[in-house]
Amino acid sequence: MDANILAFDTSLPHCAAAFLCDVSIYKMTEDIARGQAERLVPLLEAVLGHSNADWDSLDLIAVGTGPGNFTGIRIAVSAARGLGLGLGIPVMGVSMFDTARWHFGVGEGPSEIVSLPAPRGQAYVQHFRYGKPTAPPSIIHPDNLPNDLQYPLNTVVIGHEAEKLCVAGRGSHWQEGSVDNVAENIARAADRRWDYGKWEPDPAAPLYVRAADAAPPRDAPPTILP
């Protein structure tokens, strides 16, 4: 059964939304690094309004869960949970790894490595087997790869610095590039799962790979008087 899906993401320096209904989709993206919390709901309303849809017409909320900006991920996931609870509809989290898999059209092969850009020239990587992750994602540096890096036979490597990772790990072939139209790809990935029942209706949760880039305060804490 086709679902009316509202998808959005703020894990990157943007506010992106898409509404998928049957085979038609309408999407909007604002490139902003700050103020996403204030812009998200108006953007969602604009996407629905353009499609002559409303909140009550939705069957599913799909939200990007990262990895990406910590604050941005929390904004989107919190909004999705609140909307799902208020509307009484399920919420599906879609990671950027799954978004990339849909974007590159790799299918559900026996072995796939998905690579995403990470801060300081690094890469987030995750291995998939027949469309399912085999382990939590990790973070590596494409210019300083482990000496014992090995992939299973017929591994496809896609995404950020895919050629380097493929050659080093002896993958079979690679597709390099970045994911665009993030909200649209989240919606289409969610739609595929919805159609095939390949998801569990657990609450969407942020996907964090690295620790927060937070420095301790420079000033001494205030003295607490008795």
PASEBA-1860 file (N, C-alpha, C; in nm, 3 decimals):
! residues 226
1> MDANILAF> 0.084/-0.119/0.000/0.000/0.000/0.000/0.088/0.124/0.000 ~ 0.059/0.218/-0.090/0.136/0.341/-0.095/0.109/0.426/0.029 ~ 0.214/0.489/0.078/0.202/0.571/0.198/0.233/0.716/0.166 ~ 0.165/0.806/0.234/0.199/0.947/0.228/0.308/0.972/0.332 ~ 0.427/1.007/0.284/0.543/1.016/0.372/0.597/1.157/0.373 ~ 0.614/1.211/0.493/0.682/1.339/0.512/0.820/1.309/0.566 ~ 0.923/1.349/0.492/1.061/1.321/0.529/1.136/1.451/0.549 ~ 1.227/1.451/0.646/1.308/1.572/0.666/1.439/1.538/0.734
9> DTSLPHCA> 1.533/1.635/0.723/1.667/1.613/0.777/1.730/1.747/0.811 ~ 1.798/1.750/0.926/1.877/1.868/0.965/2.014/1.823/1.019 ~ 2.060/1.706/0.979/2.189/1.655/1.027/2.307/1.723/0.959 ~ 2.282/1.788/0.846/2.383/1.862/0.771/2.351/2.011/0.782 ~ 2.436/2.101/0.730/2.403/2.244/0.738/2.293/2.283/0.641 ~ 2.178/2.223/0.661/2.062/2.254/0.579/1.936/2.220/0.658 ~ 1.825/2.261/0.602/1.694/2.221/0.651/1.623/2.165/0.528 ~ 1.606/2.036/0.520/1.557/1.970/0.399/1.430/1.892/0.430
17> AAFLCDVS> 1.332/1.901/0.340/1.206/1.831/0.360/1.153/1.783/0.226 ~ 1.075/1.675/0.231/1.013/1.620/0.110/0.883/1.552/0.148 ~ 0.785/1.562/0.058/0.658/1.492/0.076/0.639/1.396/-0.041 ~ 0.626/1.268/-0.010/0.609/1.164/-0.111/0.466/1.111/-0.104 ~ 0.399/1.118/-0.218/0.261/1.068/-0.228/0.249/0.990/-0.358 ~ 0.221/0.861/-0.349/0.221/0.774/-0.466/0.358/0.782/-0.534 ~ 0.360/0.825/-0.660/0.489/0.836/-0.730/0.539/0.980/-0.738 ~ 0.459/1.073/-0.691/0.499/1.214/-0.699/0.567/1.257/-0.570
25> IYKMTEDI> 0.661/1.350/-0.584/0.733/1.400/-0.467/0.762/1.548/-0.486 ~ 0.751/1.621/-0.375/0.788/1.763/-0.377/0.888/1.783/-0.264 ~ 0.996/1.855/-0.293/1.102/1.872/-0.195/1.148/2.017/-0.191 ~ 1.199/2.057/-0.074/1.255/2.189/-0.054/1.377/2.177/0.036 ~ 1.478/2.258/0.010/1.598/2.259/0.094/1.644/2.401/0.114 ~ 1.673/2.435/0.238/1.733/2.564/0.272/1.872/2.537/0.328 ~ 1.973/2.597/0.269/2.110/2.579/0.315/2.137/2.676/0.431 ~ 2.125/2.624/0.551/2.148/2.704/0.671/2.223/2.620/0.773
33> ARGQAERL> 2.316/2.683/0.843/2.391/2.612/0.947/2.333/2.639/1.087 ~ 2.256/2.746/1.100/2.195/2.780/1.228/2.047/2.815/1.206 ~ 1.971/2.807/1.315/1.830/2.843/1.305/1.742/2.734/1.247 ~ 1.793/2.610/1.243/1.713/2.502/1.185/1.587/2.473/1.267 ~ 1.597/2.487/1.398/1.481/2.460/1.483/1.366/2.554/1.451 ~ 1.399/2.679/1.419/1.295/2.777/1.388/1.241/2.759/1.246 ~ 1.322/2.708/1.156/1.282/2.698/1.015/1.215/2.565/0.980 ~ 1.234/2.463/1.063/1.189/2.330/1.023/1.039/2.321/1.003
41> VPLLEAVL> 0.960/2.356/1.102/0.814/2.341/1.089/0.758/2.427/0.977 ~ 0.798/2.555/0.963/0.748/2.631/0.847/0.783/2.566/0.714 ~ 0.901/2.505/0.706/0.939/2.437/0.583/0.851/2.315/0.558 ~ 0.822/2.239/0.663/0.733/2.124/0.648/0.594/2.167/0.604 ~ 0.545/2.274/0.661/0.413/2.324/0.622/0.412/2.371/0.477 ~ 0.523/2.431/0.433/0.532/2.476/0.294/0.532/2.357/0.199 ~ 0.603/2.251/0.233/0.607/2.133/0.148/0.469/2.068/0.138 ~ 0.400/2.057/0.252/0.266/1.999/0.251/0.169/2.088/0.174
49> GHSNADWD> 0.178/2.219/0.196/0.088/2.313/0.129/0.103/2.309/-0.022 ~ 0.227/2.300/-0.069/0.250/2.294/-0.213/0.188/2.168/-0.274 ~ 0.182/2.062/-0.194/0.127/1.935/-0.242/-0.022/1.922/-0.214 ~ -0.084/2.030/-0.166/-0.226/2.027/-0.129/-0.256/1.917/-0.028 ~ -0.162/1.898/0.064/-0.178/1.798/0.169/-0.181/1.867/0.304 ~ -0.219/1.793/0.406/-0.217/1.847/0.541/-0.164/1.740/0.636 ~ -0.150/1.777/0.763/-0.092/1.686/0.860/-0.173/1.557/0.873 ~ -0.307/1.569/0.863/-0.392/1.451/0.882/-0.383/1.352/0.767
57> SLDLIAVG> -0.322/1.394/0.656/-0.311/1.303/0.541/-0.188/1.214/0.549 ~ -0.105/1.235/0.649/0.022/1.162/0.657/0.004/1.021/0.713 ~ 0.080/0.927/0.657/0.084/0.790/0.708/0.212/0.761/0.785 ~ 0.319/0.836/0.752/0.450/0.804/0.808/0.538/0.928/0.810 ~ 0.612/0.944/0.919/0.718/1.045/0.928/0.851/0.972/0.912 ~ 0.936/1.021/0.822/1.070/0.965/0.805/1.171/1.074/0.834 ~ 1.268/1.044/0.918/1.362/1.147/0.962/1.505/1.098/0.949 ~ 1.593/1.188/0.906/1.734/1.157/0.899/1.795/1.151/1.037
65> TGPGNFTG> 1.866/1.043/1.068/1.920/1.023/1.202/2.071/1.042/1.210 ~ 2.135/1.085/1.099/2.278/1.106/1.100/2.354/0.986/1.046 ~ 2.485/0.987/1.061/2.565/1.081/1.140/2.573/1.219/1.076 ~ 2.613/1.316/1.159/2.621/1.454/1.115/2.636/1.545/1.235 ~ 2.583/1.665/1.223/2.590/1.762/1.331/2.504/1.718/1.449 ~ 2.563/1.718/1.569/2.492/1.669/1.688/2.362/1.744/1.713 ~ 2.372/1.877/1.714/2.253/1.957/1.742/2.148/1.939/1.633 ~ 2.193/1.938/1.508/2.100/1.921/1.397/2.025/1.789/1.404
73> IRIAVSAA> 2.096/1.682/1.436/2.030/1.551/1.447/1.923/1.554/1.555 ~ 1.956/1.613/1.669/1.859/1.618/1.780/1.736/1.699/1.742 ~ 1.755/1.807/1.667/1.642/1.891/1.626/1.543/1.809/1.544 ~ 1.594/1.740/1.442/1.505/1.665/1.353/1.440/1.546/1.423 ~ 1.519/1.470/1.499/1.464/1.352/1.564/1.360/1.390/1.669 ~ 1.386/1.496/1.744/1.289/1.541/1.844/1.159/1.587/1.778 ~ 1.173/1.660/1.668/1.054/1.707/1.595/0.975/1.588/1.540 ~ 1.045/1.490/1.485/0.977/1.373/1.429/0.902/1.296/1.537
81> RGLGLGLG> 0.965/1.276/1.651/0.898/1.205/1.759/0.774/1.280/1.805 ~ 0.786/1.411/1.818/0.672/1.490/1.862/0.558/1.486/1.762 ~ 0.590/1.497/1.633/0.487/1.492/1.531/0.421/1.354/1.526 ~ 0.502/1.250/1.534/0.446/1.116/1.531/0.352/1.091/1.647 ~ 0.391/1.139/1.765/0.307/1.121/1.883/0.178/1.201/1.870 ~ 0.190/1.325/1.825/0.073/1.411/1.813/-0.025/1.364/1.706 ~ 0.029/1.312/1.595/-0.056/1.268/1.484/-0.099/1.123/1.496 ~ -0.035/1.049/1.587/-0.068/0.908/1.603/-0.024/0.822/1.487
89> IPVMGVSM> 0.092/0.855/1.427/0.144/0.779/1.314/0.287/0.735/1.344 ~ 0.337/0.631/1.277/0.472/0.583/1.305/0.580/0.679/1.255 ~ 0.695/0.669/1.318/0.813/0.748/1.281/0.924/0.650/1.246 ~ 0.986/0.671/1.130/1.094/0.584/1.085/1.223/0.664/1.075 ~ 1.327/0.618/1.142/1.457/0.679/1.128/1.532/0.619/1.011 ~ 1.595/0.706/0.931/1.674/0.661/0.816/1.813/0.723/0.827 ~ 1.914/0.640/0.839/2.049/0.691/0.854/2.101/0.743/0.719 ~ 2.205/0.824/0.725/2.268/0.871/0.602/2.330/0.756/0.525
97> FDTARWHF> 2.365/0.648/0.593/2.417/0.530/0.523/2.309/0.469/0.434 ~ 2.189/0.454/0.489/2.079/0.401/0.408/2.038/0.500/0.299 ~ 2.046/0.629/0.331/2.016/0.731/0.231/2.113/0.721/0.114 ~ 2.241/0.701/0.146/2.342/0.686/0.041/2.319/0.559/-0.040 ~ 2.282/0.452/0.025/2.257/0.327/-0.047/2.145/0.346/-0.148 ~ 2.040/0.418/-0.109/1.931/0.445/-0.203/1.980/0.536/-0.316 ~ 2.053/0.641/-0.279/2.100/0.739/-0.377/2.186/0.673/-0.485 ~ 2.274/0.582/-0.445/2.363/0.517/-0.540/2.301/0.393/-0.605
105> GVGEGPSE> 2.185/0.353/-0.557/2.116/0.240/-0.617/2.191/0.109/-0.611 ~ 2.253/0.081/-0.497/2.335/-0.040/-0.488/2.253/-0.166/-0.462 ~ 2.126/-0.150/-0.429/2.045/-0.270/-0.405/2.076/-0.332/-0.271 ~ 2.066/-0.462/-0.265/2.090/-0.534/-0.139/2.184/-0.650/-0.167 ~ 2.306/-0.615/-0.204/2.405/-0.714/-0.240/2.464/-0.785/-0.120 ~ 2.549/-0.882/-0.144/2.605/-0.962/-0.036/2.705/-0.885/0.050 ~ 2.764/-0.776/-0.003/2.861/-0.701/0.076/2.875/-0.560/0.020 ~ 2.849/-0.461/0.106/2.860/-0.321/0.067/2.927/-0.241/0.177
113> IVSLPAPR> 3.017/-0.152/0.139/3.075/-0.056/0.231/3.024/0.082/0.191 ~ 2.963/0.152/0.285/2.915/0.288/0.260/3.005/0.384/0.336 ~ 3.054/0.486/0.266/3.145/0.585/0.325/3.085/0.723/0.313 ~ 3.087/0.797/0.424/3.033/0.933/0.429/3.142/1.027/0.480 ~ 3.141/1.154/0.433/3.242/1.248/0.482/3.224/1.279/0.630 ~ 3.334/1.285/0.701/3.336/1.318/0.844/3.432/1.435/0.866 ~ 3.425/1.498/0.982/3.514/1.613/1.008/3.662/1.576/0.999 ~ 3.744/1.678/0.972/3.890/1.666/0.969/3.940/1.563/0.869
121> GQAYVQHF> 3.874/1.558/0.752/3.919/1.471/0.644/3.894/1.324/0.665 ~ 3.816/1.289/0.767/3.790/1.148/0.797/3.665/1.099/0.723 ~ 3.630/0.976/0.747/3.514/0.916/0.682/3.439/0.827/0.781 ~ 3.306/0.838/0.781/3.222/0.743/0.852/3.200/0.624/0.758 ~ 3.219/0.504/0.806/3.200/0.386/0.721/3.115/0.282/0.794 ~ 3.036/0.211/0.714/2.956/0.101/0.770/2.942/-0.008/0.664 ~ 2.948/-0.132/0.712/2.937/-0.248/0.623/2.794/-0.302/0.627 ~ 2.742/-0.334/0.507/2.608/-0.391/0.493/2.617/-0.526/0.425
129> RYGKPTAP> 2.531/-0.616/0.466/2.518/-0.746/0.402/2.371/-0.770/0.372 ~ 2.340/-0.780/0.245/2.201/-0.795/0.200/2.110/-0.687/0.259 ~ 2.161/-0.565/0.258/2.082/-0.451/0.298/2.076/-0.422/0.446 ~ 2.143/-0.504/0.526/2.140/-0.485/0.671/2.281/-0.462/0.725 ~ 2.298/-0.367/0.817/2.432/-0.343/0.873/2.480/-0.462/0.953 ~ 2.608/-0.492/0.939/2.665/-0.605/1.011/2.731/-0.563/1.143 ~ 2.753/-0.432/1.158/2.817/-0.380/1.278/2.788/-0.230/1.286 ~ 2.809/-0.170/1.403/2.792/-0.024/1.413/2.891/0.047/1.321
137> PSIIHPDN> 2.858/0.169/1.278/2.952/0.244/1.194/3.078/0.283/1.271 ~ 3.184/0.308/1.197/3.310/0.350/1.258/3.362/0.471/1.182 ~ 3.472/0.528/1.231/3.531/0.644/1.167/3.678/0.614/1.137 ~ 3.720/0.642/1.014/3.856/0.615/0.970/3.908/0.735/0.890 ~ 4.036/0.735/0.861/4.094/0.839/0.775/4.136/0.773/0.643 ~ 4.080/0.819/0.531/4.111/0.755/0.402/4.258/0.758/0.364 ~ 4.335/0.852/0.422/4.478/0.859/0.391/4.563/0.783/0.491 ~ 4.500/0.722/0.589/4.575/0.646/0.690/4.492/0.523/0.730
145> LPNDLQYP> 4.469/0.438/0.633/4.383/0.323/0.653/4.456/0.211/0.728 ~ 4.384/0.127/0.799/4.447/0.014/0.870/4.519/-0.079/0.771 ~ 4.633/-0.129/0.810/4.710/-0.218/0.724/4.638/-0.350/0.697 ~ 4.554/-0.391/0.789/4.486/-0.519/0.775/4.344/-0.504/0.719 ~ 4.316/-0.390/0.655/4.183/-0.367/0.600/4.152/-0.470/0.491 ~ 4.047/-0.547/0.509/4.006/-0.649/0.413/3.854/-0.651/0.405 ~ 3.802/-0.672/0.285/3.658/-0.683/0.264/3.624/-0.823/0.217 ~ 3.500/-0.866/0.243/3.456/-0.994/0.187/3.457/-0.989/0.034
153> LNTVVIGH> 3.453/-1.105/-0.028/3.454/-1.116/-0.173/3.334/-1.042/-0.232 ~ 3.355/-0.972/-0.345/3.250/-0.901/-0.418/3.191/-0.784/-0.340 ~ 3.272/-0.717/-0.261/3.227/-0.599/-0.187/3.222/-0.478/-0.280 ~ 3.111/-0.404/-0.272/3.095/-0.278/-0.344/3.117/-0.165/-0.244 ~ 3.201/-0.068/-0.281/3.230/0.046/-0.194/3.169/0.170/-0.259 ~ 3.088/0.244/-0.183/3.022/0.362/-0.239/3.043/0.483/-0.148 ~ 3.043/0.601/-0.210/3.042/0.724/-0.134/3.175/0.796/-0.130 ~ 3.203/0.856/-0.015/3.318/0.942/0.006/3.450/0.865/-0.002
161> EAEKLCVA> 3.542/0.912/-0.088/3.674/0.848/-0.105/3.661/0.698/-0.131 ~ 3.559/0.662/-0.208/3.530/0.519/-0.230/3.645/0.448/-0.301 ~ 3.710/0.517/-0.395/3.817/0.451/-0.469/3.932/0.411/-0.376 ~ 3.972/0.501/-0.286/4.079/0.470/-0.193/4.043/0.351/-0.106 ~ 3.921/0.352/-0.054/3.879/0.243/0.034/3.868/0.112/-0.041 ~ 3.822/0.119/-0.166/3.806/-0.002/-0.245/3.940/-0.066/-0.275 ~ 4.037/0.013/-0.321/4.168/-0.039/-0.356/4.239/-0.095/-0.233 ~ 4.232/-0.020/-0.122/4.301/-0.065/-0.001/4.242/-0.193/0.054
169> GRGSHWQE> 4.109/-0.202/0.051/4.044/-0.321/0.106/4.018/-0.430/0.004 ~ 4.059/-0.403/-0.124/4.043/-0.500/-0.231/3.896/-0.530/-0.257 ~ 3.816/-0.423/-0.260/3.676/-0.440/-0.300/3.666/-0.467/-0.449 ~ 3.551/-0.514/-0.493/3.536/-0.551/-0.634/3.518/-0.428/-0.723 ~ 3.437/-0.332/-0.683/3.425/-0.207/-0.757/3.368/-0.099/-0.667 ~ 3.370/0.026/-0.717/3.336/0.139/-0.633/3.255/0.242/-0.711 ~ 3.178/0.322/-0.638/3.106/0.437/-0.690/3.134/0.554/-0.597 ~ 3.201/0.654/-0.646/3.238/0.766/-0.560/3.145/0.884/-0.582
177> GSVDNVAE> 3.120/0.959/-0.476/3.036/1.078/-0.486/2.970/1.110/-0.355 ~ 2.889/1.214/-0.356/2.817/1.257/-0.236/2.667/1.246/-0.260 ~ 2.592/1.250/-0.153/2.446/1.236/-0.161/2.384/1.374/-0.172 ~ 2.305/1.395/-0.275/2.226/1.517/-0.283/2.078/1.480/-0.269 ~ 1.991/1.582/-0.267/1.848/1.558/-0.249/1.824/1.465/-0.129 ~ 1.882/1.503/-0.016/1.881/1.414/0.101/1.740/1.378/0.145 ~ 1.652/1.478/0.158/1.517/1.449/0.207/1.441/1.357/0.111 ~ 1.459/1.379/-0.019/1.393/1.292/-0.117/1.442/1.149/-0.103
185> NIARAADR> 1.572/1.131/-0.089/1.626/0.996/-0.075/1.583/0.930/0.055 ~ 1.568/1.009/0.162/1.515/0.954/0.287/1.372/0.906/0.265 ~ 1.292/0.986/0.197/1.153/0.949/0.171/1.144/0.821/0.088 ~ 1.227/0.810/-0.015/1.220/0.693/-0.103/1.274/0.568/-0.033 ~ 1.378/0.584/0.049/1.427/0.471/0.126/1.322/0.423/0.225 ~ 1.254/0.518/0.290/1.148/0.483/0.384/1.032/0.416/0.313 ~ 0.999/0.464/0.194/0.889/0.406/0.118/0.918/0.262/0.081 ~ 1.043/0.235/0.046/1.080/0.096/0.012/1.065/0.006/0.134
193> RWDYGKWE> 1.111/0.053/0.249/1.096/-0.028/0.371/0.949/-0.049/0.404 ~ 0.871/0.057/0.389/0.727/0.050/0.418/0.660/-0.057/0.330 ~ 0.694/-0.055/0.201/0.633/-0.150/0.108/0.669/-0.294/0.141 ~ 0.794/-0.314/0.182/0.841/-0.451/0.203/0.840/-0.493/0.351 ~ 0.796/-0.403/0.437/0.789/-0.435/0.579/0.923/-0.458/0.643 ~ 1.029/-0.395/0.589/1.164/-0.419/0.639/1.205/-0.315/0.742 ~ 1.122/-0.295/0.842/1.161/-0.204/0.948/1.079/-0.235/1.072 ~ 1.131/-0.194/1.184/1.062/-0.210/1.311/1.015/-0.073/1.357
201> PDPAAPLY> 0.892/-0.062/1.404/0.838/0.069/1.442/0.889/0.121/1.576 ~ 1.021/0.108/1.599/1.080/0.165/1.719/1.100/0.315/1.700 ~ 1.102/0.391/1.809/1.124/0.536/1.796/1.257/0.565/1.728 ~ 1.258/0.663/1.640/1.381/0.704/1.573/1.480/0.755/1.677 ~ 1.607/0.720/1.659/1.710/0.760/1.755/1.829/0.817/1.680 ~ 1.895/0.919/1.736/2.014/0.975/1.670/2.123/0.871/1.655 ~ 2.193/0.880/1.542/2.305/0.791/1.517/2.434/0.871/1.533 ~ 2.502/0.850/1.646/2.627/0.920/1.674/2.743/0.821/1.656
209> VRAADAAP> 2.844/0.864/1.584/2.961/0.780/1.561/3.080/0.828/1.643 ~ 3.094/0.958/1.657/3.207/1.015/1.728/3.158/1.092/1.850 ~ 3.251/1.124/1.939/3.217/1.204/2.056/3.192/1.348/2.015 ~ 3.117/1.418/2.098/3.086/1.558/2.069/3.212/1.643/2.074 ~ 3.219/1.740/1.980/3.331/1.835/1.979/3.302/1.948/2.078 ~ 3.309/1.915/2.203/3.278/2.014/2.307/3.400/2.033/2.396 ~ 3.440/2.156/2.413/3.554/2.188/2.499/3.505/2.231/2.636 ~ 3.580/2.200/2.741/3.539/2.243/2.874/3.544/2.395/2.884
217> PRDAPPTI> 3.461/2.456/2.968/3.462/2.601/2.981/3.595/2.652/3.033 ~ 3.636/2.770/2.983/3.763/2.828/3.025/3.753/2.894/3.161 ~ 3.638/2.951/3.189/3.621/3.021/3.316/3.595/2.922/3.430 ~ 3.643/2.957/3.547/3.617/2.873/3.665/3.470/2.878/3.700 ~ 3.416/2.768/3.752/3.275/2.767/3.790/3.250/2.863/3.904 ~ 3.127/2.916/3.915/3.097/3.009/4.024/3.104/2.941/4.160 ~ 3.139/3.016/4.260/3.142/2.965/4.397/3.002/2.956/4.452 ~ 2.967/2.840/4.507/2.835/2.822/4.566/2.843/2.858/4.713
225> LP> 2.773/2.961/4.751/2.776/3.007/4.889/2.683/2.924/4.974 ~ 2.719/2.901/5.099/2.634/2.823/5.189/2.507/2.900/5.226
END
